[in-house]
Amino acid sequence: MNQGRSIRLFLVDGTPNGLLTAEIMNWTGHVLTGPRSKLAELVQRPECARTGVYFLVGPDPENNLRSRVYIGESDDVAKRLKQHNRPEASEGSSGGKDFWEKVCLVTSKDQNLTKTHVKYLESLLIGIANNVGRCELINGTAHDYGSLPESDRADMAFFLEQIRTVLPVLGFDFLRELTKPSSVVSASPAAPVSRSPRFTLEVPRYGISAQGQEVDGEFFVLKGSRARVDWVGTERGYQGLFKQLVGEGVMVAHSSDNLVFSDDYAFSSPSAAAAVVCGRSANGRTSWVVDGTGQTYAAWQDQQLNAVEADQPGDAITE
């Protein structure tokens, strides 16, 4: 069982849409985040005068299911953020970037992060974001800063682990590891993975035969699953996601009637997965059934809830 962690959040101006700080017990790191509309207040904070790494985050205009992200470092973050706030037309080696709507800055409370440290962290963070694939990263290729002493690399590995823990809590998912069903078998006992039984979705008339599994709260359609060759539903819902997966090669042509998943793919819900597989809107809670039993996803989920209630002690009966 994973051990719990305490994260301290502080609303700087007392509102949920303003500046926010976050800290983890026994970690020297400090996180400051806020919307671009609060940039004038954010750059006046003492954290912005320190050495650190930062993230500029905004919507991806071509895919509303993920974000665009820029990862940077500086020993004067306030100066860099002012440069990034310039109009796109003036963008140069250190110019504006108009896509972003939020900023997140990570510094050290004891101010022991050096320029070399943050360059090394930036390189690792860019590599992780590229590998995870949850965002469109606009940095390009990460530079290699492998010359950091061994002891410092160990310190930065711990620092990086804390960054990856706290950012998803703040709504930034682009560094969160994607645990695919095919990799569950090799997961470390120290980091157990929650997984469901396998589900199937079949529509023989259209050659649809897909397999799915829920892993750590994400619903995956598994590699080799067959989906409808075209989107036949209305021009709403998950049509954009269907086209995106075809365009990115996640679903490739298998025959004149269907596509095949080239890899495991994580969806936001069973219904999103069912819609893409069927090429139209679908209720994933009833479309997916437990392999071998025919029990729907909804019935399986209710069974889990009932099992929890049965394990809880009832009220004492007194006479």
C-alpha positions as CSV (number, residue, x, y, z in Angstrom):
1,M,0.0,0.0,0.0
2,N,1.3,3.5,-0.9
3,Q,2.0,5.7,2.0
4,G,0.0,9.0,2.2
5,R,1.6,12.4,1.7
6,S,0.7,15.8,3.1
7,I,0.6,18.8,0.7
8,R,0.0,22.3,2.1
9,L,-1.9,24.6,-0.2
10,F,-2.2,28.3,0.4
11,L,-4.6,30.7,-1.4
12,V,-2.4,33.9,-1.5
13,D,-5.3,36.3,-2.0
14,G,-8.0,34.1,-0.5
15,T,-9.7,33.2,-3.8
16,P,-9.6,29.9,-5.8
17,N,-8.7,31.6,-9.1
18,G,-5.8,33.7,-7.8
19,L,-2.2,32.9,-6.8
20,L,-1.6,29.5,-5.0
21,T,1.4,28.1,-3.3
22,A,2.1,24.5,-2.5
23,E,4.6,22.7,-0.3
24,I,5.3,19.1,0.7
25,M,6.4,18.1,4.2
26,N,10.2,17.5,4.3
27,W,10.7,18.9,0.8
28,T,12.7,22.1,0.3
29,G,10.8,22.9,-2.9
30,H,8.2,25.6,-3.2
31,V,5.5,25.8,-5.9
32,L,3.8,29.0,-7.0
33,T,1.1,29.0,-9.6
34,G,-1.5,31.4,-11.0
35,P,-3.4,32.6,-14.0
36,R,-1.7,34.9,-16.6
37,S,-4.2,37.6,-15.6
38,K,-2.4,37.8,-12.2
39,L,1.1,38.0,-13.7
40,A,1.6,41.6,-12.4
41,E,1.1,40.3,-8.8
42,L,2.9,37.0,-9.4
43,V,6.2,38.6,-10.6
44,Q,6.4,40.7,-7.4
45,R,6.5,37.6,-5.2
46,P,10.0,36.9,-3.7
47,E,10.0,33.4,-5.3
48,C,10.2,35.0,-8.8
49,A,13.6,36.5,-7.9
50,R,15.0,33.0,-7.2
51,T,16.5,30.4,-9.4
52,G,13.9,27.9,-10.6
53,V,12.1,26.0,-13.3
54,Y,8.7,27.1,-14.6
55,F,5.9,25.9,-16.8
56,L,3.7,27.9,-19.2
57,V,0.5,26.1,-19.8
58,G,-2.4,26.8,-22.2
59,P,-5.0,25.1,-24.3
60,D,-4.1,23.2,-27.5
61,P,-6.3,24.8,-30.2
62,E,-6.2,21.5,-32.2
63,N,-7.0,19.2,-29.4
64,N,-9.2,20.4,-26.4
65,L,-8.4,17.2,-24.5
66,R,-4.8,18.2,-23.8
67,S,-2.6,21.3,-23.1
68,R,0.3,23.1,-24.7
69,V,3.3,23.4,-22.4
70,Y,6.5,25.3,-22.4
71,I,9.2,24.3,-19.8
72,G,11.9,26.8,-18.9
73,E,14.5,27.7,-16.3
74,S,16.0,31.0,-15.1
75,D,17.9,32.5,-12.2
76,D,15.5,35.5,-12.5
77,V,12.1,34.0,-13.3
78,A,10.3,37.3,-13.1
79,K,12.4,38.7,-15.9
80,R,11.8,35.6,-18.1
81,L,8.0,35.7,-17.5
82,K,7.9,39.4,-18.5
83,Q,9.7,38.4,-21.7
84,H,7.2,35.6,-22.4
85,N,4.4,38.0,-21.9
86,R,5.4,40.0,-24.9
87,P,3.2,39.8,-28.1
88,E,3.9,36.7,-30.3
89,A,5.1,39.0,-33.0
90,S,8.2,39.9,-31.0
91,E,9.1,36.3,-30.2
92,G,12.8,35.6,-30.5
93,S,15.3,33.7,-28.5
94,S,13.7,34.9,-25.3
95,G,10.5,36.6,-26.6
96,G,6.8,36.2,-26.1
97,K,4.6,33.1,-26.1
98,D,1.0,34.0,-26.5
99,F,-0.6,30.5,-26.0
100,W,-0.3,30.3,-22.2
101,E,-3.0,31.0,-19.7
102,K,-1.4,29.7,-16.5
103,V,2.1,29.7,-15.1
104,C,3.7,27.4,-12.5
105,L,7.0,28.1,-10.8
106,V,9.1,25.7,-8.8
107,T,11.9,27.1,-6.6
108,S,13.7,26.1,-3.4
109,K,12.9,27.5,0.0
110,D,16.5,27.2,1.1
111,Q,17.7,28.8,-2.2
112,N,20.2,26.0,-2.8
113,L,19.1,25.5,-6.4
114,T,21.9,26.7,-8.7
115,K,21.7,27.5,-12.4
116,T,23.3,24.1,-13.2
117,H,20.7,22.4,-11.1
118,V,17.7,24.0,-12.9
119,K,19.2,23.4,-16.3
120,Y,19.6,19.7,-15.4
121,L,16.0,19.7,-14.1
122,E,14.7,21.4,-17.2
123,S,16.3,18.8,-19.4
124,L,14.8,15.9,-17.4
125,L,11.4,17.6,-17.3
126,I,11.3,18.1,-21.1
127,G,12.3,14.5,-21.6
128,I,9.6,13.2,-19.2
129,A,6.9,15.4,-20.8
130,N,7.8,14.2,-24.3
131,N,7.8,10.5,-23.2
132,V,4.5,10.7,-21.2
133,G,2.8,12.4,-24.2
134,R,0.0,14.0,-22.2
135,C,0.6,17.5,-23.7
136,E,1.9,19.2,-26.8
137,L,5.4,20.3,-25.7
138,I,6.7,23.3,-27.7
139,N,10.3,23.3,-26.4
140,G,11.8,21.0,-29.0
141,T,14.8,18.8,-28.1
142,A,16.1,18.8,-24.5
143,H,19.7,19.7,-23.9
144,D,21.9,17.1,-22.1
145,Y,23.3,18.3,-18.8
146,G,24.8,15.1,-17.6
147,S,27.9,16.6,-16.1
148,L,26.2,17.3,-12.7
149,P,28.1,15.5,-9.9
150,E,26.6,12.2,-8.7
151,S,25.5,13.5,-5.4
152,D,23.7,16.4,-7.0
153,R,22.0,14.1,-9.5
154,A,20.6,12.1,-6.6
155,D,19.3,15.3,-4.9
156,M,17.7,16.4,-8.2
157,A,16.1,12.9,-8.6
158,F,14.3,13.4,-5.3
159,F,13.4,17.0,-6.2
160,L,12.0,15.8,-9.5
161,E,9.9,13.1,-7.8
162,Q,8.3,15.8,-5.6
163,I,7.5,18.0,-8.6
164,R,5.8,15.1,-10.3
165,T,3.8,14.4,-7.1
166,V,2.5,18.0,-6.5
167,L,1.8,19.2,-10.0
168,P,-1.2,16.8,-10.7
169,V,-2.7,18.0,-7.4
170,L,-2.7,21.5,-8.9
171,G,-4.3,20.3,-12.1
172,F,-1.2,19.9,-14.2
173,D,-1.2,16.3,-15.5
174,F,1.4,16.5,-18.2
175,L,4.2,14.9,-16.1
176,R,2.0,12.1,-14.6
177,E,3.2,8.7,-15.5
178,L,0.9,6.7,-17.8
179,T,0.7,3.1,-16.4
180,K,-0.4,1.0,-19.4
181,P,-2.0,-2.4,-18.8
182,S,0.9,-4.0,-20.7
183,S,3.3,-2.6,-18.1
184,V,1.4,-3.6,-15.0
185,V,3.0,-7.0,-14.8
186,S,6.4,-5.3,-14.2
187,A,5.2,-2.8,-11.7
188,S,7.2,-2.6,-8.5
189,P,5.6,-4.1,-5.3
190,A,6.5,-0.9,-3.6
191,A,4.2,1.0,-6.0
192,P,1.1,-1.3,-6.4
193,V,-1.3,-0.6,-9.3
194,S,-5.0,-0.6,-9.1
195,R,-6.6,-2.5,-12.0
196,S,-10.0,-3.8,-13.0
197,P,-10.9,-7.1,-14.7
198,R,-10.8,-7.0,-18.5
199,F,-13.8,-5.8,-20.4
200,T,-15.0,-6.5,-23.9
201,L,-17.1,-4.5,-26.4
202,E,-18.3,-6.3,-29.5
203,V,-20.5,-5.3,-32.4
204,P,-20.1,-8.3,-34.9
205,R,-22.1,-6.5,-37.6
206,Y,-19.4,-4.0,-38.0
207,G,-16.4,-6.2,-37.1
208,I,-15.9,-4.4,-33.8
209,S,-14.2,-6.4,-31.1
210,A,-12.4,-4.4,-28.4
211,Q,-10.8,-5.1,-25.0
212,G,-10.5,-2.6,-22.2
213,Q,-9.2,-2.3,-18.7
214,E,-9.2,0.3,-16.0
215,V,-5.8,1.0,-14.5
216,D,-5.2,3.5,-11.7
217,G,-8.5,5.3,-12.6
218,E,-7.9,5.5,-16.4
219,F,-9.9,3.4,-18.9
220,F,-7.6,1.9,-21.5
221,V,-8.6,0.3,-24.8
222,L,-6.0,-2.4,-25.4
223,K,-3.6,-2.8,-28.3
224,G,-5.1,-5.0,-31.0
225,S,-8.7,-3.9,-30.4
226,R,-10.8,-3.3,-33.5
227,A,-12.9,-0.2,-34.0
228,R,-15.2,1.1,-36.7
229,V,-13.4,2.4,-39.7
230,D,-15.4,5.7,-39.9
231,W,-17.1,8.1,-37.5
232,V,-20.8,7.8,-38.2
233,G,-22.3,9.8,-35.4
234,T,-23.1,13.4,-35.2
235,E,-20.4,16.1,-35.6
236,R,-20.1,16.5,-31.8
237,G,-19.0,14.5,-28.9
238,Y,-15.9,12.5,-29.5
239,Q,-15.6,12.9,-33.3
240,G,-12.6,15.1,-32.8
241,L,-10.9,12.5,-30.6
242,F,-11.7,9.8,-33.2
243,K,-10.0,11.8,-36.0
244,Q,-7.1,12.7,-33.7
245,L,-6.3,9.0,-32.9
246,V,-6.4,8.2,-36.6
247,G,-4.2,11.1,-37.4
248,E,-1.6,10.2,-34.7
249,G,-1.5,6.5,-35.8
250,V,-3.1,5.2,-32.5
251,M,-5.8,3.6,-34.7
252,V,-4.6,2.3,-38.1
253,A,-6.3,0.6,-41.0
254,H,-6.9,-3.1,-40.5
255,S,-9.5,-3.8,-43.2
256,S,-12.1,-2.0,-45.2
257,D,-14.5,-2.4,-42.3
258,N,-12.4,-1.5,-39.2
259,L,-9.4,0.0,-37.6
260,V,-7.0,-1.6,-35.1
261,F,-5.4,0.0,-32.0
262,S,-1.6,0.0,-32.5
263,D,-1.0,0.5,-28.7
264,D,-2.9,0.7,-25.4
265,Y,-4.6,4.1,-25.2
266,A,-6.0,5.8,-22.1
267,F,-9.5,7.5,-22.3
268,S,-11.1,9.9,-19.8
269,S,-14.1,7.5,-19.3
270,P,-15.5,4.2,-20.5
271,S,-18.0,6.2,-22.6
272,A,-15.3,8.1,-24.4
273,A,-13.6,4.7,-25.2
274,A,-16.9,3.1,-26.3
275,A,-17.7,6.1,-28.6
276,V,-14.3,6.0,-30.4
277,V,-14.5,2.2,-30.8
278,C,-18.1,2.4,-32.1
279,G,-17.7,5.5,-34.2
280,R,-20.6,7.2,-32.5
281,S,-21.9,8.2,-29.1
282,A,-22.2,5.2,-26.8
283,N,-22.9,4.6,-23.1
284,G,-19.7,2.9,-21.9
285,R,-21.2,1.9,-18.6
286,T,-23.5,-0.6,-20.4
287,S,-21.5,-1.2,-23.6
288,W,-18.4,-2.7,-21.9
289,V,-18.9,-6.0,-20.2
290,V,-16.6,-8.1,-18.0
291,D,-14.8,-10.6,-20.1
292,G,-16.3,-14.1,-19.6
293,T,-19.3,-13.1,-17.4
294,G,-21.3,-10.5,-19.4
295,Q,-21.6,-8.3,-16.4
296,T,-21.7,-4.6,-17.5
297,Y,-19.2,-2.1,-16.3
298,A,-21.9,-0.3,-14.3
299,A,-22.9,-3.6,-12.6
300,W,-19.3,-4.4,-11.8
301,Q,-18.8,-1.0,-10.3
302,D,-21.9,-1.3,-8.2
303,Q,-20.6,-4.7,-7.0
304,Q,-17.4,-3.0,-5.8
305,L,-19.4,-0.4,-3.8
306,N,-21.7,-3.1,-2.3
307,A,-18.6,-5.1,-1.2
308,V,-17.2,-2.0,0.6
309,E,-20.6,-1.4,2.4
310,A,-20.7,-5.1,3.4
311,D,-17.2,-4.8,5.0
312,Q,-18.2,-1.8,7.1
313,P,-19.7,-2.6,10.6
314,G,-23.3,-1.7,11.0
315,D,-24.9,0.2,13.9
316,A,-24.9,-1.7,17.2
317,I,-28.3,-3.2,18.1
318,T,-29.4,-2.5,21.7
319,E,-32.4,-3.7,23.6
